[in-house]
Amino acid sequence: MTEKDERKPRDFAARPAKEQQEFIDNTWCEHCLKENLGLVEPEEYELSGVIFIEGKCKQCAKIVVTELTDEEF
Ligand SMILES: [Zn+2]
C-alpha cells in the first residue's frame, strides 16, 4: 500500500471561504447516489498530480471524494 504514502496533504482551509463552500456543496455521493448532499470534515490532498477533496457525506457519513479537474490550484 504505497498509495497512501503518495498523498500530499494540502491546506483546504487556505482556500477562500466561498470556494470552500462550493466544494462542500457540490458533491456526488456514490453511496446515496445523490448529488449535492454536502460534506463534513473536508480534507484536501494531491495524489499523482491530481487534487482531491475528501470528506464525509452529510447524509450517510461515508467517504466522498471529489476530483478537481480544470480548477485553479
Ligand atoms: Zn451519502
N, CA, C, O and the ligand as a Tripos MOL2 file, in Angstrom:
@<TRIPOS>MOLECULE
protein
  293   291    74     0     0
PROTEIN
NO_CHARGES

@<TRIPOS>ATOM
      1 N           0.8420   -1.2120    0.0000 N.3       1 MET1
      2 CA          0.0000    0.0000    0.0000 C.3       1 MET1
      3 C           0.8700    1.2530    0.0000 C.2       1 MET1
      4 O           1.0720    1.8920    1.0320 O.2       1 MET1
      5 N           1.3660    1.5780   -1.1570 N.am      2 THR2
      6 CA          2.1930    2.7850   -1.2270 C.3       2 THR2
      7 C           1.3580    4.0080   -1.5860 C.2       2 THR2
      8 O           1.8160    5.1420   -1.4490 O.2       2 THR2
      9 N           0.1410    3.7750   -2.0430 N.am      3 GLU3
     10 CA         -0.6960    4.8930   -2.4770 C.3       3 GLU3
     11 C          -0.8670    5.9340   -1.3840 C.2       3 GLU3
     12 O          -0.8340    7.1390   -1.6360 O.2       3 GLU3
     13 N          -1.0450    5.4550   -0.1910 N.am      4 LYS4
     14 CA         -1.2660    6.3610    0.9140 C.3       4 LYS4
     15 C          -0.0660    7.2830    1.1230 C.2       4 LYS4
     16 O          -0.2090    8.4580    1.4620 O.2       4 LYS4
     17 N           1.1130    6.7160    0.9110 N.am      5 ASP5
     18 CA          2.3340    7.4880    1.1110 C.3       5 ASP5
     19 C           2.4740    8.6210    0.1020 C.2       5 ASP5
     20 O           3.1240    9.6340    0.3610 O.2       5 ASP5
     21 N           1.8520    8.4240   -1.0470 N.am      6 GLU6
     22 CA          1.9880    9.4360   -2.0920 C.3       6 GLU6
     23 C           0.9990   10.5810   -1.9230 C.2       6 GLU6
     24 O           1.0850   11.5870   -2.6280 O.2       6 GLU6
     25 N           0.0870   10.4350   -1.0160 N.am      7 ARG7
     26 CA         -0.8700   11.5170   -0.7680 C.3       7 ARG7
     27 C          -0.1650   12.6900   -0.1260 C.2       7 ARG7
     28 O           0.3990   12.5780    0.9620 O.2       7 ARG7
     29 N          -0.2050   13.8180   -0.8160 N.am      8 LYS8
     30 CA          0.4080   15.0150   -0.2460 C.3       8 LYS8
     31 C          -0.6980   15.9200    0.2770 C.2       8 LYS8
     32 O          -1.4910   16.4390   -0.5080 O.2       8 LYS8
     33 N          -0.7620   16.1140    1.5590 N.am      9 PRO9
     34 CA         -1.8380   16.9380    2.1220 C.3       9 PRO9
     35 C          -1.7210   18.3840    1.6430 C.2       9 PRO9
     36 O          -0.6170   18.9180    1.5330 O.2       9 PRO9
     37 N          -2.8480   19.0050    1.3640 N.am     10 ARG10
     38 CA         -2.8960   20.4130    1.0060 C.3      10 ARG10
     39 C          -3.8160   21.1150    2.0020 C.2      10 ARG10
     40 O          -4.6070   20.4780    2.6980 O.2      10 ARG10
     41 N          -3.6970   22.4120    2.0520 N.am     11 ASP11
     42 CA         -4.4430   23.1600    3.0630 C.3      11 ASP11
     43 C          -5.7870   23.6390    2.5190 C.2      11 ASP11
     44 O          -5.8880   24.7110    1.9230 O.2      11 ASP11
     45 N          -6.7940   22.8370    2.7330 N.am     12 PHE12
     46 CA         -8.1370   23.2010    2.2660 C.3      12 PHE12
     47 C          -8.6100   24.5070    2.8990 C.2      12 PHE12
     48 O          -9.2890   25.3160    2.2650 O.2      12 PHE12
     49 N          -8.2380   24.6890    4.1530 N.am     13 ALA13
     50 CA         -8.6680   25.8840    4.8850 C.3      13 ALA13
     51 C          -8.0560   27.1550    4.3300 C.2      13 ALA13
     52 O          -8.5070   28.2590    4.6370 O.2      13 ALA13
     53 N          -7.0060   26.9930    3.4950 N.am     14 ALA14
     54 CA         -6.3520   28.1750    2.9210 C.3      14 ALA14
     55 C          -7.1410   28.7350    1.7420 C.2      14 ALA14
     56 O          -6.8780   29.8480    1.2860 O.2      14 ALA14
     57 N          -8.0970   27.9710    1.2540 N.am     15 ARG15
     58 CA         -8.9200   28.4520    0.1470 C.3      15 ARG15
     59 C          -9.8990   29.5100    0.6510 C.2      15 ARG15
     60 O         -10.2620   29.5250    1.8270 O.2      15 ARG15
     61 N         -10.3190   30.3930   -0.2530 N.am     16 PRO16
     62 CA        -11.3210   31.3860    0.1550 C.3      16 PRO16
     63 C         -12.5980   30.6870    0.6320 C.2      16 PRO16
     64 O         -12.9550   29.6230    0.1270 O.2      16 PRO16
     65 N         -13.2630   31.2800    1.5840 N.am     17 ALA17
     66 CA        -14.4480   30.6780    2.1950 C.3      17 ALA17
     67 C         -15.4920   30.3060    1.1470 C.2      17 ALA17
     68 O         -16.1570   29.2750    1.2520 O.2      17 ALA17
     69 N         -15.6260   31.1560    0.1410 N.am     18 LYS18
     70 CA        -16.6310   30.9190   -0.8950 C.3      18 LYS18
     71 C         -16.3180   29.6420   -1.6700 C.2      18 LYS18
     72 O         -17.2050   28.8520   -1.9940 O.2      18 LYS18
     73 N         -15.0360   29.4680   -1.9550 N.am     19 GLU19
     74 CA        -14.5790   28.2900   -2.6800 C.3      19 GLU19
     75 C         -14.7830   27.0310   -1.8340 C.2      19 GLU19
     76 O         -15.2520   26.0040   -2.3240 O.2      19 GLU19
     77 N         -14.4250   27.1350   -0.5710 N.am     20 GLN20
     78 CA        -14.6160   26.0030    0.3360 C.3      20 GLN20
     79 C         -16.0740   25.5750    0.3380 C.2      20 GLN20
     80 O         -16.3910   24.3870    0.2710 O.2      20 GLN20
     81 N         -16.9560   26.5690    0.4150 N.am     21 GLN21
     82 CA        -18.3860   26.2880    0.4610 C.3      21 GLN21
     83 C         -18.8430   25.5870   -0.8140 C.2      21 GLN21
     84 O         -19.6840   24.6900   -0.7680 O.2      21 GLN21
     85 N         -18.2890   25.9970   -1.9440 N.am     22 GLU22
     86 CA        -18.6620   25.3710   -3.2140 C.3      22 GLU22
     87 C         -18.2750   23.8960   -3.2330 C.2      22 GLU22
     88 O         -19.0480   23.0440   -3.6710 O.2      22 GLU22
     89 N         -17.0810   23.6130   -2.7560 N.am     23 PHE23
     90 CA        -16.6320   22.2230   -2.7280 C.3      23 PHE23
     91 C         -17.4730   21.4050   -1.7620 C.2      23 PHE23
     92 O         -17.7490   20.2280   -1.9970 O.2      23 PHE23
     93 N         -17.8690   22.0380   -0.6860 N.am     24 ILE24
     94 CA        -18.6700   21.3470    0.3230 C.3      24 ILE24
     95 C         -20.0810   21.0730   -0.1980 C.2      24 ILE24
     96 O         -20.6980   20.0580    0.1250 O.2      24 ILE24
     97 N         -20.5710   22.0080   -1.0130 N.am     25 ASP25
     98 CA        -21.9370   21.8670   -1.5290 C.3      25 ASP25
     99 C         -22.0260   20.9810   -2.7690 C.2      25 ASP25
    100 O         -22.9880   20.2330   -2.9400 O.2      25 ASP25
    101 N         -21.0210   21.0730   -3.6250 N.am     26 ASN26
    102 CA        -21.0820   20.3660   -4.9040 C.3      26 ASN26
    103 C         -20.4150   18.9990   -4.8010 C.2      26 ASN26
    104 O         -19.2260   18.8430   -5.0820 O.2      26 ASN26
    105 N         -21.1970   18.0330   -4.3990 N.am     27 THR27
    106 CA        -20.6450   16.7010   -4.1960 C.3      27 THR27
    107 C         -21.4740   15.6560   -4.9270 C.2      27 THR27
    108 O         -22.6200   15.9000   -5.3030 O.2      27 THR27
    109 N         -20.8920   14.5230   -5.1130 N.am     28 TRP28
    110 CA        -21.6290   13.3660   -5.6210 C.3      28 TRP28
    111 C         -21.3520   12.2190   -4.6750 C.2      28 TRP28
    112 O         -20.2030   11.8010   -4.5300 O.2      28 TRP28
    113 N         -22.3750   11.7050   -4.0340 N.am     29 CYS29
    114 CA        -22.1920   10.5800   -3.1310 C.3      29 CYS29
    115 C         -22.5710    9.3000   -3.8580 C.2      29 CYS29
    116 O         -23.7170    9.1200   -4.2700 O.2      29 CYS29
    117 N         -21.5900    8.4120   -4.0100 N.am     30 GLU30
    118 CA        -21.8560    7.1640   -4.7370 C.3      30 GLU30
    119 C         -22.5650    6.1510   -3.8560 C.2      30 GLU30
    120 O         -22.9890    5.0990   -4.3350 O.2      30 GLU30
    121 N         -22.6960    6.4540   -2.5940 N.am     31 HIS31
    122 CA        -23.4140    5.5570   -1.6870 C.3      31 HIS31
    123 C         -24.8990    5.9200   -1.6640 C.2      31 HIS31
    124 O         -25.7620    5.0430   -1.7070 O.2      31 HIS31
    125 N         -25.1800    7.2040   -1.5960 N.am     32 CYS32
    126 CA        -26.5730    7.6710   -1.6210 C.3      32 CYS32
    127 C         -27.0840    7.7900   -3.0570 C.2      32 CYS32
    128 O         -28.2910    7.8460   -3.2930 O.2      32 CYS32
    129 N         -26.1420    7.8280   -4.0190 N.am     33 LEU33
    130 CA        -26.4740    8.0860   -5.4160 C.3      33 LEU33
    131 C         -27.2300    9.4000   -5.5700 C.2      33 LEU33
    132 O         -28.2020    9.5040   -6.3180 O.2      33 LEU33
    133 N         -26.7540   10.3840   -4.8450 N.am     34 LYS34
    134 CA        -27.3520   11.7090   -4.9360 C.3      34 LYS34
    135 C         -26.2530   12.7480   -4.9770 C.2      34 LYS34
    136 O         -25.1570   12.5420   -4.4560 O.2      34 LYS34
    137 N         -26.5640   13.8650   -5.6040 N.am     35 GLU35
    138 CA        -25.5690   14.9190   -5.6610 C.3      35 GLU35
    139 C         -25.8970   16.0180   -4.6590 C.2      35 GLU35
    140 O         -27.0290   16.1600   -4.1970 O.2      35 GLU35
    141 N         -24.8750   16.7780   -4.3480 N.am     36 ASN36
    142 CA        -25.0080   17.9630   -3.5110 C.3      36 ASN36
    143 C         -25.6540   17.7100   -2.1470 C.2      36 ASN36
    144 O         -26.4800   18.4910   -1.6760 O.2      36 ASN36
    145 N         -25.2610   16.6180   -1.5420 N.am     37 LEU37
    146 CA        -25.7610   16.3370   -0.1970 C.3      37 LEU37
    147 C         -24.9620   17.0990    0.8460 C.2      37 LEU37
    148 O         -25.4300   17.3320    1.9600 O.2      37 LEU37
    149 N         -23.7640   17.4790    0.4730 N.am     38 GLY38
    150 CA        -22.9190   18.2070    1.4070 C.3      38 GLY38
    151 C         -21.8610   17.3030    2.0030 C.2      38 GLY38
    152 O         -21.9530   16.0760    1.9590 O.2      38 GLY38
    153 N         -20.8480   17.9560    2.5650 N.am     39 LEU39
    154 CA        -19.6530   17.2730    3.0140 C.3      39 LEU39
    155 C         -19.3080   17.7620    4.4090 C.2      39 LEU39
    156 O         -19.4660   18.9430    4.7190 O.2      39 LEU39
    157 N         -18.8410   16.8590    5.2400 N.am     40 VAL40
    158 CA        -18.3030   17.2950    6.5350 C.3      40 VAL40
    159 C         -16.8410   16.8810    6.6310 C.2      40 VAL40
    160 O         -16.4090   15.9180    5.9960 O.2      40 VAL40
    161 N         -16.1110   17.6020    7.4120 N.am     41 GLU41
    162 CA        -14.6810   17.3680    7.6190 C.3      41 GLU41
    163 C         -13.9040   17.2680    6.3130 C.2      41 GLU41
    164 O         -13.1950   16.2860    6.0920 O.2      41 GLU41
    165 N         -14.0280   18.2740    5.4420 N.am     42 PRO42
    166 CA        -13.3100   18.2090    4.1710 C.3      42 PRO42
    167 C         -11.7920   18.2690    4.3490 C.2      42 PRO42
    168 O         -11.2690   19.0080    5.1830 O.2      42 PRO42
    169 N         -11.1150   17.4740    3.5450 N.am     43 GLU43
    170 CA         -9.6510   17.4710    3.5380 C.3      43 GLU43
    171 C          -9.2020   17.5190    2.0970 C.2      43 GLU43
    172 O          -9.8230   16.9240    1.2160 O.2      43 GLU43
    173 N          -8.1180   18.2340    1.8660 N.am     44 GLU44
    174 CA         -7.6160   18.3470    0.5110 C.3      44 GLU44
    175 C          -6.2550   17.6840    0.4160 C.2      44 GLU44
    176 O          -5.4210   17.8230    1.3110 O.2      44 GLU44
    177 N          -6.0370   16.9630   -0.6720 N.am     45 TYR45
    178 CA         -4.7210   16.3650   -0.8730 C.3      45 TYR45
    179 C          -4.4300   16.1810   -2.3500 C.2      45 TYR45
    180 O          -5.3220   16.2490   -3.1970 O.2      45 TYR45
    181 N          -3.1720   15.9490   -2.6310 N.am     46 GLU46
    182 CA         -2.7420   15.7290   -4.0040 C.3      46 GLU46
    183 C          -2.2420   14.3010   -4.1310 C.2      46 GLU46
    184 O          -1.5070   13.8080   -3.2760 O.2      46 GLU46
    185 N          -2.6490   13.6440   -5.2080 N.am     47 LEU47
    186 CA         -2.2090   12.2760   -5.4520 C.3      47 LEU47
    187 C          -1.9320   12.1250   -6.9410 C.2      47 LEU47
    188 O          -2.8140   12.3370   -7.7730 O.2      47 LEU47
    189 N          -0.7130   11.7630   -7.2600 N.am     48 SER48
    190 CA         -0.3070   11.5970   -8.6640 C.3      48 SER48
    191 C          -0.6390   12.8290   -9.4960 C.2      48 SER48
    192 O          -1.0860   12.7130  -10.6370 O.2      48 SER48
    193 N          -0.4240   13.9850   -8.9300 N.am     49 GLY49
    194 CA         -0.6080   15.2330   -9.6580 C.3      49 GLY49
    195 C          -2.0520   15.7000   -9.7590 C.2      49 GLY49
    196 O          -2.3300   16.7070  -10.4100 O.2      49 GLY49
    197 N          -2.9660   14.9920   -9.1290 N.am     50 VAL50
    198 CA         -4.3760   15.3740   -9.1610 C.3      50 VAL50
    199 C          -4.7960   15.8080   -7.7700 C.2      50 VAL50
    200 O          -4.4100   15.2020   -6.7700 O.2      50 VAL50
    201 N          -5.6010   16.8770   -7.7200 N.am     51 ILE51
    202 CA         -6.0630   17.3720   -6.4290 C.3      51 ILE51
    203 C          -7.4070   16.7370   -6.0890 C.2      51 ILE51
    204 O          -8.2970   16.6460   -6.9350 O.2      51 ILE51
    205 N          -7.5370   16.3110   -4.8730 N.am     52 PHE52
    206 CA         -8.7910   15.7190   -4.4120 C.3      52 PHE52
    207 C          -9.2860   16.4390   -3.1640 C.2      52 PHE52
    208 O          -8.5000   16.9070   -2.3400 O.2      52 PHE52
    209 N         -10.5910   16.5140   -3.0490 N.am     53 ILE53
    210 CA        -11.2080   16.9490   -1.8020 C.3      53 ILE53
    211 C         -11.9510   15.7370   -1.2590 C.2      53 ILE53
    212 O         -12.8080   15.1610   -1.9290 O.2      53 ILE53
    213 N         -11.6100   15.3690   -0.0500 N.am     54 GLU54
    214 CA        -12.2480   14.2080    0.5390 C.3      54 GLU54
    215 C         -12.9470   14.5930    1.8380 C.2      54 GLU54
    216 O         -12.4130   15.3460    2.6520 O.2      54 GLU54
    217 N         -14.1400   14.0660    2.0110 N.am     55 GLY55
    218 CA        -14.8550   14.3430    3.2470 C.3      55 GLY55
    219 C         -15.9090   13.2790    3.4630 C.2      55 GLY55
    220 O         -15.9320   12.2610    2.7700 O.2      55 GLY55
    221 N         -16.7720   13.5160    4.4140 N.am     56 LYS56
    222 CA        -17.8240   12.5480    4.6850 C.3      56 LYS56
    223 C         -19.1610   13.1030    4.2290 C.2      56 LYS56
    224 O         -19.4760   14.2760    4.4340 O.2      56 LYS56
    225 N         -19.9400   12.2290    3.6050 N.am     57 CYS57
    226 CA        -21.2770   12.6000    3.1580 C.3      57 CYS57
    227 C         -22.1120   13.0070    4.3720 C.2      57 CYS57
    228 O         -22.1070   12.3320    5.4010 O.2      57 CYS57
    229 N         -22.8280   14.1230    4.2300 N.am     58 LYS58
    230 CA        -23.6420   14.6060    5.3450 C.3      58 LYS58
    231 C         -24.7900   13.6560    5.6480 C.2      58 LYS58
    232 O         -25.2840   13.5960    6.7740 O.2      58 LYS58
    233 N         -25.2040   12.9190    4.6350 N.am     59 GLN59
    234 CA        -26.3510   12.0420    4.8200 C.3      59 GLN59
    235 C         -25.9710   10.6680    5.3580 C.2      59 GLN59
    236 O         -26.5710   10.1880    6.3190 O.2      59 GLN59
    237 N         -24.9660   10.0300    4.7350 N.am     60 CYS60
    238 CA        -24.6480    8.6450    5.1290 C.3      60 CYS60
    239 C         -23.3190    8.5450    5.8760 C.2      60 CYS60
    240 O         -22.9800    7.4790    6.3900 O.2      60 CYS60
    241 N         -22.5700    9.6330    5.9410 N.am     61 ALA61
    242 CA        -21.3040    9.6810    6.6810 C.3      61 ALA61
    243 C         -20.2200    8.7960    6.0730 C.2      61 ALA61
    244 O         -19.2060    8.5290    6.7180 O.2      61 ALA61
    245 N         -20.4220    8.3400    4.8390 N.am     62 LYS62
    246 CA        -19.3680    7.5990    4.1650 C.3      62 LYS62
    247 C         -18.4450    8.5690    3.4330 C.2      62 LYS62
    248 O         -18.7930    9.7230    3.1860 O.2      62 LYS62
    249 N         -17.2560    8.0650    3.0930 N.am     63 ILE63
    250 CA        -16.2620    8.9260    2.4510 C.3      63 ILE63
    251 C         -16.6910    9.3140    1.0330 C.2      63 ILE63
    252 O         -17.0790    8.4680    0.2270 O.2      63 ILE63
    253 N         -16.6110   10.5910    0.7620 N.am     64 VAL64
    254 CA        -16.8970   11.1220   -0.5670 C.3      64 VAL64
    255 C         -15.6390   11.8270   -1.0740 C.2      64 VAL64
    256 O         -15.0670   12.6750   -0.3880 O.2      64 VAL64
    257 N         -15.2260   11.4670   -2.2660 N.am     65 VAL65
    258 CA        -14.0260   12.0740   -2.8320 C.3      65 VAL65
    259 C         -14.3950   12.8370   -4.0940 C.2      65 VAL65
    260 O         -15.0500   12.3010   -4.9870 O.2      65 VAL65
    261 N         -13.9730   14.0800   -4.1590 N.am     66 THR66
    262 CA        -14.1780   14.8980   -5.3410 C.3      66 THR66
    263 C         -12.8350   15.1330   -6.0020 C.2      66 THR66
    264 O         -11.8830   15.5790   -5.3620 O.2      66 THR66
    265 N         -12.7680   14.8350   -7.2690 N.am     67 GLU67
    266 CA        -11.5340   15.0690   -8.0150 C.3      67 GLU67
    267 C         -11.6190   16.4290   -8.6720 C.2      67 GLU67
    268 O         -12.6130   16.7480   -9.3250 O.2      67 GLU67
    269 N         -10.5840   17.2300   -8.5040 N.am     68 LEU68
    270 CA        -10.5990   18.5560   -9.1020 C.3      68 LEU68
    271 C          -9.9120   18.5200  -10.4560 C.2      68 LEU68
    272 O          -8.7270   18.2060  -10.5680 O.2      68 LEU68
    273 N         -10.6870   18.8470  -11.4780 N.am     69 THR69
    274 CA        -10.1010   18.9410  -12.8090 C.3      69 THR69
    275 C         -10.3630   20.3350  -13.3320 C.2      69 THR69
    276 O         -11.4320   20.9060  -13.1170 O.2      69 THR69
    277 N          -9.3870   20.8690  -14.0130 N.am     70 ASP70
    278 CA         -9.5040   22.2010  -14.6010 C.3      70 ASP70
    279 C          -9.8580   23.2750  -13.5890 C.2      70 ASP70
    280 O         -10.4990   24.2720  -13.9240 O.2      70 ASP70
    281 N          -9.4450   23.0690  -12.3710 N.am     71 GLU71
    282 CA         -9.6130   24.1180  -11.3740 C.3      71 GLU71
    283 C          -8.2600   24.7960  -11.1850 C.2      71 GLU71
    284 O          -7.2130   24.1850  -11.4000 O.2      71 GLU71
    285 N          -8.2920   26.0150  -10.7970 N.am     72 GLU72
    286 CA         -7.0160   26.6510  -10.4780 C.3      72 GLU72
    287 C          -6.5100   26.0950   -9.1530 C.2      72 GLU72
    288 O          -7.2970   25.8100   -8.2510 O.2      72 GLU72
    289 N          -5.2390   25.9480   -9.0430 N.am     73 PHE73
    290 CA         -4.7160   25.2940   -7.8570 C.3      73 PHE73
    291 C          -4.3630   26.2820   -6.7660 C.2      73 PHE73
    292 O          -3.9060   25.8820   -5.6950 O.2      73 PHE73
    293 ZN        -24.0760    9.5850    1.0980 Zn       74 ZN74
@<TRIPOS>BOND
     1     1     2 1
     2     2     3 1
     3     3     4 2
     4     3     5 am
     5     5     6 1
     6     6     7 1
     7     7     8 2
     8     7     9 am
     9     9    10 1
    10    10    11 1
    11    11    12 2
    12    11    13 am
    13    13    14 1
    14    14    15 1
    15    15    16 2
    16    15    17 am
    17    17    18 1
    18    18    19 1
    19    19    20 2
    20    19    21 am
    21    21    22 1
    22    22    23 1
    23    23    24 2
    24    23    25 am
    25    25    26 1
    26    26    27 1
    27    27    28 2
    28    27    29 am
    29    29    30 1
    30    30    31 1
    31    31    32 2
    32    31    33 am
    33    33    34 1
    34    34    35 1
    35    35    36 2
    36    35    37 am
    37    37    38 1
    38    38    39 1
    39    39    40 2
    40    39    41 am
    41    41    42 1
    42    42    43 1
    43    43    44 2
    44    43    45 am
    45    45    46 1
    46    46    47 1
    47    47    48 2
    48    47    49 am
    49    49    50 1
    50    50    51 1
    51    51    52 2
    52    51    53 am
    53    53    54 1
    54    54    55 1
    55    55    56 2
    56    55    57 am
    57    57    58 1
    58    58    59 1
    59    59    60 2
    60    59    61 am
    61    61    62 1
    62    62    63 1
    63    63    64 2
    64    63    65 am
    65    65    66 1
    66    66    67 1
    67    67    68 2
    68    67    69 am
    69    69    70 1
    70    70    71 1
    71    71    72 2
    72    71    73 am
    73    73    74 1
    74    74    75 1
    75    75    76 2
    76    75    77 am
    77    77    78 1
    78    78    79 1
    79    79    80 2
    80    79    81 am
    81    81    82 1
    82    82    83 1
    83    83    84 2
    84    83    85 am
    85    85    86 1
    86    86    87 1
    87    87    88 2
    88    87    89 am
    89    89    90 1
    90    90    91 1
    91    91    92 2
    92    91    93 am
    93    93    94 1
    94    94    95 1
    95    95    96 2
    96    95    97 am
    97    97    98 1
    98    98    99 1
    99    99   100 2
   100    99   101 am
   101   101   102 1
   102   102   103 1
   103   103   104 2
   104   103   105 am
   105   105   106 1
   106   106   107 1
   107   107   108 2
   108   107   109 am
   109   109   110 1
   110   110   111 1
   111   111   112 2
   112   111   113 am
   113   113   114 1
   114   114   115 1
   115   115   116 2
   116   115   117 am
   117   117   118 1
   118   118   119 1
   119   119   120 2
   120   119   121 am
   121   121   122 1
   122   122   123 1
   123   123   124 2
   124   123   125 am
   125   125   126 1
   126   126   127 1
   127   127   128 2
   128   127   129 am
   129   129   130 1
   130   130   131 1
   131   131   132 2
   132   131   133 am
   133   133   134 1
   134   134   135 1
   135   135   136 2
   136   135   137 am
   137   137   138 1
   138   138   139 1
   139   139   140 2
   140   139   141 am
   141   141   142 1
   142   142   143 1
   143   143   144 2
   144   143   145 am
   145   145   146 1
   146   146   147 1
   147   147   148 2
   148   147   149 am
   149   149   150 1
   150   150   151 1
   151   151   152 2
   152   151   153 am
   153   153   154 1
   154   154   155 1
   155   155   156 2
   156   155   157 am
   157   157   158 1
   158   158   159 1
   159   159   160 2
   160   159   161 am
   161   161   162 1
   162   162   163 1
   163   163   164 2
   164   163   165 am
   165   165   166 1
   166   166   167 1
   167   167   168 2
   168   167   169 am
   169   169   170 1
   170   170   171 1
   171   171   172 2
   172   171   173 am
   173   173   174 1
   174   174   175 1
   175   175   176 2
   176   175   177 am
   177   177   178 1
   178   178   179 1
   179   179   180 2
   180   179   181 am
   181   181   182 1
   182   182   183 1
   183   183   184 2
   184   183   185 am
   185   185   186 1
   186   186   187 1
   187   187   188 2
   188   187   189 am
   189   189   190 1
   190   190   191 1
   191   191   192 2
   192   191   193 am
   193   193   194 1
   194   194   195 1
   195   195   196 2
   196   195   197 am
   197   197   198 1
   198   198   199 1
   199   199   200 2
   200   199   201 am
   201   201   202 1
   202   202   203 1
   203   203   204 2
   204   203   205 am
   205   205   206 1
   206   206   207 1
   207   207   208 2
   208   207   209 am
   209   209   210 1
   210   210   211 1
   211   211   212 2
   212   211   213 am
   213   213   214 1
   214   214   215 1
   215   215   216 2
   216   215   217 am
   217   217   218 1
   218   218   219 1
   219   219   220 2
   220   219   221 am
   221   221   222 1
   222   222   223 1
   223   223   224 2
   224   223   225 am
   225   225   226 1
   226   226   227 1
   227   227   228 2
   228   227   229 am
   229   229   230 1
   230   230   231 1
   231   231   232 2
   232   231   233 am
   233   233   234 1
   234   234   235 1
   235   235   236 2
   236   235   237 am
   237   237   238 1
   238   238   239 1
   239   239   240 2
   240   239   241 am
   241   241   242 1
   242   242   243 1
   243   243   244 2
   244   243   245 am
   245   245   246 1
   246   246   247 1
   247   247   248 2
   248   247   249 am
   249   249   250 1
   250   250   251 1
   251   251   252 2
   252   251   253 am
   253   253   254 1
   254   254   255 1
   255   255   256 2
   256   255   257 am
   257   257   258 1
   258   258   259 1
   259   259   260 2
   260   259   261 am
   261   261   262 1
   262   262   263 1
   263   263   264 2
   264   263   265 am
   265   265   266 1
   266   266   267 1
   267   267   268 2
   268   267   269 am
   269   269   270 1
   270   270   271 1
   271   271   272 2
   272   271   273 am
   273   273   274 1
   274   274   275 1
   275   275   276 2
   276   275   277 am
   277   277   278 1
   278   278   279 1
   279   279   280 2
   280   279   281 am
   281   281   282 1
   282   282   283 1
   283   283   284 2
   284   283   285 am
   285   285   286 1
   286   286   287 1
   287   287   288 2
   288   287   289 am
   289   289   290 1
   290   290   291 1
   291   291   292 2
@<TRIPOS>SUBSTRUCTURE
     1 MET1         2 RESIDUE 1 A MET
     2 THR2         6 RESIDUE 1 A THR
     3 GLU3        10 RESIDUE 1 A GLU
     4 LYS4        14 RESIDUE 1 A LYS
     5 ASP5        18 RESIDUE 1 A ASP
     6 GLU6        22 RESIDUE 1 A GLU
     7 ARG7        26 RESIDUE 1 A ARG
     8 LYS8        30 RESIDUE 1 A LYS
     9 PRO9        34 RESIDUE 1 A PRO
    10 ARG10       38 RESIDUE 1 A ARG
    11 ASP11       42 RESIDUE 1 A ASP
    12 PHE12       46 RESIDUE 1 A PHE
    13 ALA13       50 RESIDUE 1 A ALA
    14 ALA14       54 RESIDUE 1 A ALA
    15 ARG15       58 RESIDUE 1 A ARG
    16 PRO16       62 RESIDUE 1 A PRO
    17 ALA17       66 RESIDUE 1 A ALA
    18 LYS18       70 RESIDUE 1 A LYS
    19 GLU19       74 RESIDUE 1 A GLU
    20 GLN20       78 RESIDUE 1 A GLN
    21 GLN21       82 RESIDUE 1 A GLN
    22 GLU22       86 RESIDUE 1 A GLU
    23 PHE23       90 RESIDUE 1 A PHE
    24 ILE24       94 RESIDUE 1 A ILE
    25 ASP25       98 RESIDUE 1 A ASP
    26 ASN26      102 RESIDUE 1 A ASN
    27 THR27      106 RESIDUE 1 A THR
    28 TRP28      110 RESIDUE 1 A TRP
    29 CYS29      114 RESIDUE 1 A CYS
    30 GLU30      118 RESIDUE 1 A GLU
    31 HIS31      122 RESIDUE 1 A HIS
    32 CYS32      126 RESIDUE 1 A CYS
    33 LEU33      130 RESIDUE 1 A LEU
    34 LYS34      134 RESIDUE 1 A LYS
    35 GLU35      138 RESIDUE 1 A GLU
    36 ASN36      142 RESIDUE 1 A ASN
    37 LEU37      146 RESIDUE 1 A LEU
    38 GLY38      150 RESIDUE 1 A GLY
    39 LEU39      154 RESIDUE 1 A LEU
    40 VAL40      158 RESIDUE 1 A VAL
    41 GLU41      162 RESIDUE 1 A GLU
    42 PRO42      166 RESIDUE 1 A PRO
    43 GLU43      170 RESIDUE 1 A GLU
    44 GLU44      174 RESIDUE 1 A GLU
    45 TYR45      178 RESIDUE 1 A TYR
    46 GLU46      182 RESIDUE 1 A GLU
    47 LEU47      186 RESIDUE 1 A LEU
    48 SER48      190 RESIDUE 1 A SER
    49 GLY49      194 RESIDUE 1 A GLY
    50 VAL50      198 RESIDUE 1 A VAL
    51 ILE51      202 RESIDUE 1 A ILE
    52 PHE52      206 RESIDUE 1 A PHE
    53 ILE53      210 RESIDUE 1 A ILE
    54 GLU54      214 RESIDUE 1 A GLU
    55 GLY55      218 RESIDUE 1 A GLY
    56 LYS56      222 RESIDUE 1 A LYS
    57 CYS57      226 RESIDUE 1 A CYS
    58 LYS58      230 RESIDUE 1 A LYS
    59 GLN59      234 RESIDUE 1 A GLN
    60 CYS60      238 RESIDUE 1 A CYS
    61 ALA61      242 RESIDUE 1 A ALA
    62 LYS62      246 RESIDUE 1 A LYS
    63 ILE63      250 RESIDUE 1 A ILE
    64 VAL64      254 RESIDUE 1 A VAL
    65 VAL65      258 RESIDUE 1 A VAL
    66 THR66      262 RESIDUE 1 A THR
    67 GLU67      266 RESIDUE 1 A GLU
    68 LEU68      270 RESIDUE 1 A LEU
    69 THR69      274 RESIDUE 1 A THR
    70 ASP70      278 RESIDUE 1 A ASP
    71 GLU71      282 RESIDUE 1 A GLU
    72 GLU72      286 RESIDUE 1 A GLU
    73 PHE73      290 RESIDUE 1 A PHE
    74 ZN74       293 GROUP 0 **** ****
